[in-house]
Amino acid sequence: MTPGLAGAVASPGVGSASPVGSRRRPERTGSVLPDETAVALVAAAALANTTTADDARPDDAALDRMAPLLDTGEGPVCGADDLRTLRGLRPRVRALWQTTEDGAACAVNDLLDEFDARPRLVNRGPWGYRLEVVPVDAPLATRFAISTSIAVADLLRRGEFRRLRSCARPTCHNVMVDLSKNRSRRYCEGRCGNRAAVSAYRSRLASGVADDRDPSRDLPRR
């Protein structure tokens, strides 16, 4: 997941896929969503996954490792204040995966107000004028909060909110973003898909109905 975080704080254009808050083109994700939206959502999931579903066991070491990866090199680097803000944002970001569309819309509006998101028209030379929401000189945590909000707003606008889902493995608490064309992904970026296949194979063995197939053929779509 981490390679895609480099551009995570470049948020999507309002009503378009234009670059926002970034002077360089965001990396291609191959997603059915605009790249800026996909990358921001993957970054949000990475933050949410540094804690458990009930926030009972926050992994601050994991947060410390992943936070600098949000840095695009175009604004202030991650500092102590950013880490404190990200820790406070963490349960709110995870809650986006656990709420309704209306609940997500309210959360997005609250975040945009709290972090003072103000759209601006900026001339980006060969790209022309772009409507930017994330100031490149804002603190990293602010850029992240606004980018996440705009990305979720884009999902809601497209009717794709259900792409925010939890890993299907019962013992896994990770959230994820389903970027598949047919919304078929069920497992997070970990080994949950492989473990589910092995578990299914062992169940067939125990019931006496297993065949000679390689269990890897039963790997679920991730």
Rosetta blueprint (number, residue, H / E / L):
1 M L
2 T H
3 P H
4 G H
5 L H
6 A H
7 G H
8 A L
9 V L
10 A L
11 S L
12 P E
13 G L
14 V L
15 G L
16 S L
17 A L
18 S L
19 P E
20 V L
21 G L
22 S L
23 R L
24 R L
25 R L
26 P L
27 E L
28 R L
29 T L
30 G L
31 S L
32 V L
33 L L
34 P L
35 D H
36 E H
37 T H
38 A H
39 V H
40 A H
41 L H
42 V H
43 A H
44 A H
45 A H
46 A H
47 L H
48 A H
49 N L
50 T L
51 T L
52 T L
53 A L
54 D L
55 D L
56 A L
57 R L
58 P L
59 D L
60 D H
61 A H
62 A H
63 L H
64 D H
65 R H
66 M H
67 A H
68 P H
69 L H
70 L H
71 D L
72 T L
73 G L
74 E L
75 G L
76 P L
77 V L
78 C L
79 G L
80 A H
81 D H
82 D H
83 L H
84 R H
85 T H
86 L H
87 R H
88 G H
89 L H
90 R H
91 P H
92 R H
93 V H
94 R H
95 A H
96 L L
97 W L
98 Q L
99 T L
100 T L
101 E H
102 D H
103 G H
104 A H
105 A H
106 C H
107 A H
108 V H
109 N H
110 D H
111 L H
112 L H
113 D H
114 E H
115 F L
116 D L
117 A L
118 R L
119 P L
120 R E
121 L E
122 V E
123 N E
124 R L
125 G H
126 P H
127 W H
128 G L
129 Y E
130 R E
131 L E
132 E E
133 V L
134 V L
135 P L
136 V L
137 D L
138 A L
139 P L
140 L H
141 A H
142 T H
143 R H
144 F H
145 A H
146 I H
147 S H
148 T H
149 S H
150 I H
151 A H
152 V H
153 A H
154 D H
155 L H
156 L H
157 R H
158 R H
159 G L
160 E L
161 F H
162 R H
163 R H
164 L E
165 R E
166 S E
167 C L
168 A L
169 R L
170 P L
171 T L
172 C L
173 H L
174 N L
175 V E
176 M E
177 V E
178 D L
179 L L
180 S L
181 K L
182 N L
183 R L
184 S L
185 R L
186 R L
187 Y L
188 C L
189 E L
190 G L
191 R L
192 C H
193 G H
194 N H
195 R H
196 A H
197 A H
198 V H
199 S H
200 A H
201 Y H
202 R H
203 S H
204 R H
205 L H
206 A H
207 S H
208 G L
209 V L
210 A L
211 D L
212 D L
213 R L
214 D L
215 P H
216 S H
217 R H
218 D H
219 L L
220 P L
221 R L
222 R L
